[in-house]
Amino acid sequence: MSVTDRLLENADAWADGFTAGELSVMPTLQLAVVACQDSRLDPQGLLGLGPGEAHYMRNAGGTVTDDMLRSLVISQRFLGTREIVLIHHTDCGMLRFKDDDLLDDLHAETGMRPTWAVETFDDLDDDLRQSMRRIQTSPFIPHKDNVRGFVYEVETGRLREVKLTEGSGSHREAGVNWRTGNASD
């Protein structure tokens, strides 16, 4: 029996006891969670969230990409979310290689390079701040007052907050246009 076949059996058992058919499409906590796809990270369990309380958006690294911005825009503009929590984690696979390693391998295998960015990183905190800045500088995200970033420590199960600000908290990091790398106004 394949893993998928076992999962289908689990889905049948789930449906037999299903009671959440009346949940709204709009998350009750007005929360969007952006996290890495890593299998060791369970955002719902970690944050104590239940069905219908939040939107969950995941990708490799938990990086805010164009597609992640697209999902956040829809989440806020049409589905009522107002707060955004970003979660990166220690021992992330995106720390283990460089963009060009994957791009070169793909080119060698297929003769083409993908149109999407890989977006590996060397520093969890810096990449998390970059993702927060992408949200803060996006003209399409209407609700930016409650955007917070955290690193999940896979070794301890604890969250550590990463602030967008430095030092005493009175100096905000300059915005950076993530497409060009130049400082934004």
N, C-alpha and C positions, 0 to 999 in steps of 0.2 A: 504494500500500500504506500503510495506517495505521500509526502507531507501535505500536498494540496488536498488529497482525498481525506486525510485525517482532519484537516481544517474544515472541509465541507461537513463532516460528521459533527464537528463542534458547532458549526453554524446552524445545523438542524436542531441540536439540543438548545442552543441559544434562543432560536425562534419559538420553541415549545414553551419557554418560560418568559417570553417577551412581554413587557408591560409599558414600554416607553413610546408607544405609537402616537401619543398626543403631544409630545414635546414640540416646542416652537422651533422654527428654523433660526430664530434670533437667539443667540446665547444669553441666558439669564444674567450672567455676571458681566455682560458687555466686554468680554475679554478675548483677545487673540494671543495665542502662544506660538512663537516662532522658535523651533528647536532643531537640533541636529537629528538626522535619521538613525543614529547609532542605536542598536538594539538594547544596549544597557540602560538607555535613558527612557524612562516612562513618565512623561510629563503629567499625565492625569494622576497617577499614583503619587508622584513626588509632591505635587501641589495640592493633593487632596480634592481633586475636581471630579464631579460626576457627569453623567450624560446630560447634554443640553446646556451646560454651563459656560463653555468656551469653544472657540475655533482653534484648531491645531494645524499648523503649517510646518512641514518638515522638509529638509533637504540635506545634502552632504555638507556638514559644517555648521548648519543653521545660519548660513550667511544670507543677508538680505540682498537678493538679486532682483533683476527686473521682474521675474515671474513672482517672486515673493511680494514685491511691491504691488503687483497686479492683484494678488490675493488679498492683501491688506486693504487696498482701496475698496474692493468689493465688500469685504468684511465690514469696513466702517461706513461706507456710503449707503449700502443697501441692507445690511444685516445688523446694524446697531452697535457694533463694538466701539469702545471708547478708550480702552487701555490695551497696551501691548507689552508683553513680557518676552524677552529674548533669552534663550538658554543655549550656551555653548558648553563644552565639557572637557575635562582633562583626558589625556590619552586619545585624542581625536585622530582619526585616520588622515584628516586633512593636514596634519602636522608631519606626516611621514613621507611625503614626496613633494615635488615641485611641479608647477603647472606644465613646464616644458617637458618633464618626464612623460607625463600622460599624453600631451599633444604630439610629441615625437613618436611615441609608440603607436598612437592612432593613425598618424600619417604614414608610418612605415607599413602598417597592416592594411590600410584602406586606400592610400593614395590621396586622402583628403584630411583637412583639419576641420573640427567642428566649428559652428558659428557661435557657440556659447563659451563663456569664460569658465575656467576650472575653479579659480579663486582659492587656491591653497593659501596657508598662512603660517607664519613662524611664531606668532605670539597671540594667544587666546584673547587676552584683554584688549590688545590693539584691534584685532579683527571684530570683536564685539562692539568696541567704540565706533569703528567704521560702519558697522551695520546700524547702530543707533543714529549716527550722523546721516546715513542714507534716508532713514525715515524722517528725521528732523528737517532735512533739506528738500524733501520731495514736495512739490507743489500740489500733488494729488492726494496726499494724506491729510485729512482735515483735523484730526484730533491727535495732537502731539504732546499734550501736557503730561501724560502718564505713560511714558516709554521708559522701561527699565531693563537692564541687562544683568545676567547672572552666569557664573560658571558653575556647573554641576561637577563635583569632585567624585568621579566614579569609584575612587578608593574608599571614601567615607560616606557617600550618600548625601553629603551636605551641599548647600548652595552658598556661593560667595558673590555678593553684589559687586559689579563693576560700574563705576560712575563715569558719566561722560565728561564730568568736570575734573580738574586737577587741583592739587594744592589745597588752599583753604576753602575751596568750594565757591569762591567769588569769581573765579576766572573760568569762563566757558571756552572749551576748545574751539578754535576757528573751524568753520564749516569747510568741507572739501568737496568739490564736485567730483564724485566718484567715477564719472566717465572720463574726465580729463586729468584728474589728480591735482588740479589747480585750486587754490583757495577761492571760495565763493563769497559773494557779498552778503 
